Amino acid sequence: MAERANLVFHNKEIDGTGMKRLISRLIDHFGMGYTSHILDQLKTLGFHQATTTSISLGIEDLLTIPSKGWLVQDAEQH
């Protein structure tokens, strides 16, 4: 592995532009091969977090538009 990177931890959401900048910095510092490994690990972490969070919603948690209330009533009857 390359020498220790001068990267700073940021606990924030990254948009597409920010991700491109991060990937560019990783490639510049670590090279394409190791950056590919880092991105694979990041993808695996994302899938793991998305599947283990398990957020569930009930019908009471969702807002109903008053003009569409008949849809909910119809669905509950069937």
Secondary structure, DSSP 8 states (H G I E B T S, - for coil): --S--------S---HHHHHHHHHHHHHHH-HHHHHHHHHHHHHHHHHHHHHS-----GGGS---GGGHHHHHHHHH-
